[in-house]
Amino acid sequence: MKLLSVVNKFNIYLLIPIFMFCYFGLKKLNARAKKNWYQVKYGGRNKKYERKSRKNIVWLEKIKFIKIMDKKLIKQGSPLGMNGYTFYFIKILLFVLCFVMGVLSYETYFMALVIGILGFFSLDLFIYSNGIIRNNSINNDMINVVDCLYLQMSASVTLGQALRGLHEICENKDLKREMIKLSSEYELSGHNIEKAAEEFKNAFGIIEIDLFASALKQQIINGDAHDALGNLSEILREGYLDRLNIKTKLKSLYIVAGVVVIMVDIIALTMFPIFVDVGEGMRRIFE
């Protein structure tokens, strides 16, 4: 086959350094463009790259599905430092690599296509599993954050002072960073908790974070977020217990599955000689 003869001329291992060079090169260029764009948007203007950075952002905004994925990845904490277009770049590259490896291994287009499709969607699976782990980590931290804020407000500590030290009890780096930004935004905006809470909420895509932002906004509506934080603390603890129960059940399921596999192996090893003897006996009878 013509395609196979062409593919076999190339060493598959040559694609790996090419992939790494393209990915990290593209990542560096994008980080540079983003840095300069943020300098333009939030102050500290960099006139040398201002026009180029603005052009890059405008070009990206024209591609709708890349923009949507970019926002989704930001809410997921930008795993592996990816953004919208590096995400699709890696997906296409994974498809090509897996397809080529499938052709070299099986020498059939069907199996190569199946392996290529699996490679294409493997990145989505990674982001999904990474998102679950990250969200659980944030939710666990939020229990301590809400309890700490609740106790401080019960002791008549002002909201600004209470927010100032919340990042110290956060283990998740994304939540720690956004907590610092929440406190800074609250102070810089003239104690406008509604604006600060809205920006904090938009940095995540988690229901518990939305509830926390709503509880903070009660400071404006009712003049006191104490009761809302107390109710939220109970909700978060119930969610933590539910996750703990699911985790315990999954571990039990894994143990049962492992025991079943071991028992099947033992039975198979025990019965195999018997089946061999029976097969030999049947063969001699019919001979």
C-alpha angles and dihedrals in degrees: 000000000000097000093048092051090053095045093048090059090068126070111234091217090065089068093062098066089041090054093048092048093050094045099048092039091053091044092053093048091049093048089051092050092047093048092053092045092053089049088055094046101043102029138276093090117215103204094186094066100021097102094042094048093048090049091052093051093047090049091052093048090058091065103073101192091049090051091050092049090046091057091045092052092048089055088049090055095258097277112219087003091284127158131184101287097036087053093057091039091057092045092054092045091050090051092052093046094047092045092052092046089049092052091048093046103040103016090217125110094218096058090041090054092049092050090046091053091049089051091048093056096037090088091055089052091050093050092047094051091042089051092053092051092046094048092049090050091050093047091052090052091047090063090062092041094053093043092049093048091046093053093046093050089047087058090053094253112157118252093243093054092045094052093048097075102031094098090066093069094048117101096182108086094214093052091044091053094047092047089056090049091048092054093044093047091049092053096042094047093057095260093309098158093174093063094041093048092048092054090046091052093048091057091068138039096214126121093218090056090051090052091049091052090049090050091053091051088059085075087073098037100045101012090240131067093186098105094042091053091049092054091045091052090057092048092050092049091050089051090049091052090049091052090047091052092049090049091050092049091049091051090050090049091051090050092050091047090050092050091049092051091049092048091049090050092049093048091046092050091046097046098039096082089047091052090048092052092046090049092050091048093050091048092053092048094054092043 
